[in-house]
Amino acid sequence: MAQCDRVENLTPEYAKETVSRSRGILQEMFALLREDIEIIFARDPAAKSTLEVLFCYPGLHAIWMHRVAHSALALPPSPP
């Protein structure tokens, strides 16, 4: 029941702000991901393909998960 009340309190302005802010955060995150992959190719001569880097570099996964968690904290709070 409480969730329904929260959804009813959602205003179009709040929704637009949240979507716009989330879109900006996602674009920035994907730019950083591309940059991370390029850096790995520049510094690791054993890196052969983008898929290998995506699936086989646990340090990269740890950095990405940290960034995702940090970005989630930057989202606006839910409506009252």
C-alpha positions as CSV (number, residue, x, y, z in Angstrom):
1,M,0.0,0.0,0.0
2,A,2.8,2.4,0.8
3,Q,4.3,2.0,-2.6
4,C,1.1,3.0,-4.3
5,D,1.1,6.2,-2.2
6,R,4.6,7.0,-3.2
7,V,3.8,6.5,-6.9
8,E,0.8,8.8,-6.6
9,N,3.1,11.5,-5.2
10,L,5.4,11.3,-8.2
11,T,5.2,14.5,-10.2
12,P,6.0,14.8,-13.9
13,E,8.7,17.4,-13.0
14,Y,10.4,15.0,-10.6
15,A,10.3,12.2,-13.2
16,K,11.8,14.4,-15.9
17,E,14.5,15.6,-13.6
18,T,15.4,12.0,-12.5
19,V,15.5,10.7,-16.1
20,S,17.6,13.6,-17.3
21,R,20.0,13.4,-14.4
22,S,20.3,9.6,-14.8
23,R,20.9,9.9,-18.5
24,G,23.8,12.3,-17.9
25,I,25.3,10.0,-15.3
26,L,25.0,7.0,-17.6
27,Q,26.7,8.8,-20.5
28,E,29.5,9.8,-18.3
29,M,29.9,6.3,-17.0
30,F,30.0,4.8,-20.5
31,A,32.7,7.3,-21.5
32,L,34.8,6.3,-18.5
33,L,34.3,2.6,-19.4
34,R,35.5,3.1,-22.9
35,E,38.5,5.1,-21.6
36,D,39.3,2.3,-19.1
37,I,39.4,-0.3,-21.9
38,E,41.6,2.0,-24.1
39,I,44.0,2.4,-21.1
40,I,44.2,-1.4,-20.7
41,F,45.1,-1.8,-24.4
42,A,47.7,0.9,-24.1
43,R,49.4,-0.6,-21.0
44,D,48.9,-4.3,-21.3
45,P,50.6,-5.9,-24.4
46,A,48.8,-9.2,-23.6
47,A,45.3,-7.8,-24.1
48,K,44.1,-9.2,-27.4
49,S,40.5,-8.1,-27.7
50,T,37.8,-6.0,-26.2
51,L,35.8,-9.0,-25.2
52,E,38.8,-10.5,-23.4
53,V,39.3,-7.3,-21.4
54,L,35.6,-7.1,-20.6
55,F,35.4,-10.7,-19.3
56,C,38.8,-11.5,-17.9
57,Y,40.1,-8.4,-16.0
58,P,38.7,-8.6,-12.4
59,G,40.4,-5.4,-11.4
60,L,38.4,-3.6,-14.1
61,H,35.2,-5.2,-12.8
62,A,36.0,-3.9,-9.3
63,I,36.5,-0.4,-10.5
64,W,33.3,-0.5,-12.5
65,M,31.2,-1.7,-9.6
66,H,32.6,1.0,-7.4
67,R,31.7,3.6,-10.0
68,V,28.2,2.2,-10.3
69,A,27.6,2.2,-6.6
70,H,29.0,5.8,-6.3
71,S,26.8,7.0,-9.2
72,A,23.7,5.4,-7.6
73,L,24.3,7.6,-4.5
74,A,24.3,10.7,-6.7
75,L,20.7,10.0,-7.9
76,P,18.0,12.2,-6.4
77,P,16.1,10.7,-3.5
78,S,12.7,9.2,-4.0
79,P,9.7,11.4,-3.5
80,P,8.2,11.7,0.0
